[in-house]
Structures are given as C-alpha cells and as structure tokens.
Amino acid sequence: MGCLDGIRIIDFTRYAAGPQITLLLAFMGAEVIKLESRMDIDHFRRQESAVVWGSQRASVDCFNSLNANKLGVTLNLKTDAGVELAKSLIAISDVAVDNFKAGTMDRLGLGYPVLRHIKPDIIMLSASSHGAVGPERGYIAYAVTMGALSGLSEMTGYEGGPPAVMRSSADLRPGTTAAFAILAALNYRQQTGEGQFIDFSAREALSCPLGEVIMDYTMNGRGRTRQGNRDDCMAPHNCYRCKGEDKWISIAVSSDGEWETLRCAMGDPLWAEDERFADQRGRWQHQQELDSMIESWTSMYTHYELMDMLQRAGVAAVPSFNNEELFGDPHCRERGCFVPVDHPDEGELYIVSPPWKFSDTPAEAKSAAPLLGQHNKYVFGELLGISDEQIDRLEAEQVLY
C-alpha cells in the first residue's frame, strides 16, 4: 500500500518535466489518469521522437520511463464534450497537473477558478516555463532554454569552455520539485481541508540550487561562472583519468585528515610531502599541480580498482560510470535501481525505480506506461458510469479520440 493510495490525479502533461511530476506520485500509489488525444498526443509517442532518441525502441523506452504506473485515456479537449468529461473527472479527483504554456488551461475552459467551482478542495499545479505572471509568462521553453535562463548552464561546464547544454536534467529537476510541492499541498489540505493553485515556474526551480551564486552577485557584485569539477574550498576535488578509454574516477578531500588517508592509499609518494600540499589552503591554491600528480597515480589503475582501493581506505571516491556500468553495478542491483515492467507491445522494459525507500508504504513500479486510450473503458465506464454504447458513440464523434 502506497502512501498516496486513494489520491486520484488528472494528468494533462506532456514531454518530460510534466510527466516526471506525476510519475513520482504514481510510484507512491496515486491513481494517475493521463489524458491524451490523437489530436494532441504526447510528443514522445510521435514518430519524430524516434529520430531524436535514435530509434523507435529508444523512444518507447523514454515514454515508458516517464509514464509507468499511469492509466491512459484519449480525450479530445478541442471539443466541448471533451472539456465537459474532463470536468467530470476533476469532480472525482484530488489533483490536476499540466505543463502547458501559461494560460492554456484557462483558454480550454479548465482554469483553476473553473476547477475550484467543480471541486472546492482541488489542488491544481500548472508547471510552465516562466510562471503565470510577469512579462515572459507567454514564452515557451524546453529543457535547454530553461537550463540557460535559470543560470544553471552558465555554472556547468569546464573552466574556459562553453556553458553546458542542459537536457534531461533540466526537465527532471523541476518535475521532482513540483512533485514535492504537490505533496506539501496535500499535507496542507489534510490539515485545513483547503485546496490551492500552485503557479510553478520550471526556470525558477532550476535557479534554486544556485542560491549562493545568486547571493554572491546580489551582495558582492561577483559574477561566477564555470569551474569544472573544482570546489570553492576542497582540494583535491576533481575527476581523474584512469586506465582504459574514457575511464574516470572522482575524488573529494575535505580536510587534512582525509588528505592523510588519501596519501596513505596512494602509498605516500614523495611528491605528496611537498609543503605546497601541507594544508587545505595550500592544496586549494596549487590544485592544478596537485591534480596532475594525482592523475599520474590514478592513470595506472582501472576505475574499478581505484574505487575498491580508495573506498576501503575511507576516501570519498566513485567512478564516472556509463549507462552499461550503472545497470550492472552490484550496489545498484542490490538497491533495485532498475526494475523490469511488462510492456504490452515491447515486452520487458527496464525503468529507473523510485529513488527512495519507504518501510511501511513502499514506492513501487507496478506497470508499464499505458498504450494510447488503454483505460478508456475503466475511466469513462467504471469511474464516470458511461455505458458502452455511449463510449462507442463518443469515440465515433472523436471525443474519446
């Protein structure tokens, strides 16, 4: 039994940031009903997404990873009857989520004032790029744009190099933040009986991890930029080349005691006795030379050998794993990081499991993403009480389409 059992969510979302919100809530047991239409299909179902992801199978994998555990229905919101059916679903639900451009739900006749009239304690979260107010409210943005405008891209990348192109992470981070906001709203409703409207800006959510950077500029006029893997205080703190093609290990040392531990693990080489590296400040000031010496040692071993050697000694060190290595990693396997689900068309597919463990209300990946309209009979027939004949008629009229 999940902690959100009994909570029903109407999911109007598309792409990645929006579906990530409802995916996490579905993992916790919420009944998530994903609304699509052949007139407005989720972009990751479209044929052109196969080109973006490299193959049709990869596109299916992507959609499946973001929409597992959900129910799927077809509802054409470009029809009056479709909008009325959406309102009927809202009346028996707890949460509504969209990630359209600001104002789209209002234009559809499904804005918060309407939904609140239907269900006074409804929680509605609209996750747009820039929020529902302000001069940029009408702009459309995708992950790359949001990463750039948030400042996160400016801070990510190698020193002296270009800003990083933020893709999936610039979708999934706001999605995770928005899921937390809904949990807070559900907690508030449980205490007060009141619903709420959450105007969520993905761009602002991505700026949140940059608090110290923003404050440094605001208070001190210092504009920071990319510094690779370097830290403001710790040294060594970098990713070091290992034996093999494109193999690396990250090492972080935060104190003189940890430096002594690393020295011991490396066999206490003579160069480590250099007075420039005697204390934390000295190591930080001379980290380019320090990194060069450390890499001359790490390059003699594989990243797996170094992980075992350094972690056993108590040094904070972990390889930069590629996807194949992560999938086969014993620790990830033991933690159940990747779990199989049975897809009705593609067979067994793996998805990333819920990123937390609950003892009494475990979060679970129970089912693959739905096929288009797979649960029309259940949602419109059983939940709304529409007869099979009426469903057939609505399908013929391209309302359930």
Steps between C-alpha positions, in 0.01 A plus 500: 500500500649831391484817704282666232252216463155653452633817334393549139691730265391625158813534291495745207880499464728440201870451425724438805476764775124456538485119486786485754269673752223247472739205462639555850150535644389183319795316653357597840166342421296785351262405220627716213277533194697630203288692249607494137335521161591412146450873447760575771709192565793500741806605300700194603243278328543683170696346216751784488605429859659179373742717302580707811566193714671292232239229444134416548593269788694779674200730459273237656751457782497873566120526508478187713754630752300819553150354503521168684225422753253732325164441337452636148188639335426686179301820546478770236501832687438685176138392526242635746403147599863418570537799731182400683632148552825646635292698749320181603836337569612802703187466714616157622871584527740666742768655279529637146839556338597664171822631347353705216592858421358732765133573435432192285276330757296821535452515123382139504241589761686301765675772699520493878187713564297249296656195665457650846132558431466133403712366789561761773798316653671418170876549481616629163862535395584674175866448413593751232846615397485850649192500722152644454586865566767739378614629160629159385195297603403429140837364390542132419818326611648152502773347715791670321334841525405459864851387589645809333255755642523356852877556510571131551662458159725798565631325812541158341795408280878521484688810604558708188258287298145566383194460725363147521191413297251390765258241367327230704621631835341839427166321464523247780618737773202737468272196470629360827468839670140533379415154634625614841281811474194280442588287802518819709161608364347161583639528852353850531162379376506215749546753781267776379263345247603762245638449150724744316643615169876456456651729237823310433787642294746237377758771436480619861525145630827458311634823652444372855823293518693817412413683820857582603588611145202735482566638848868553424407715201221680686707582808854518365465568128701187415383314193603136511535268207616148414783340694471138392511258792682742728357590841514833685680344796589135444814378325560254352149506356492381141443218253822316417593291198537126555636210296283429196317707243300789646504358854499736798468510876388791717686570824403753766708595806352741753757508783863444591404167655339384175811613312715279724266209426534557125878529530510166681277337235734626226801352681608838640699610191788745545324778306219499761750633755532826306434788740255651247265213584553506878164659585159547342559858391829410336348206317217722375740770381715244313232260386606501135837355596335275758251364245782424258685295761190311611410417140848359443404247769135433405592440134683183605179330620150428369214701647367183667836429664519856626145495632571188702838622621393850600163419649652227714746759630220747576554743214195655330545361150268359234542432126320691229292204384348476155146364461610140452719512809223652710253235388740222598635659818454264799397783732237629254379143454471445874311827541264413215587815305371351174186288495323319215142568396298307245410720204202374295673567168873488575519230767739547792633855538711638784430828674673692776327400823370748760800689639418436866414214734198504735463232766121500553374649172749390235512688171472254213517476123202275430419543132632627171380824342152472351424457134302783344146478638570171677280581801207678335254230607608511863522878536192603302300182558569404861603833653256728314228240438476553125348204314687305235259634238570859604874434496473361148305808394755737659777316319315531169452875565876533567446608861672193639758518224 
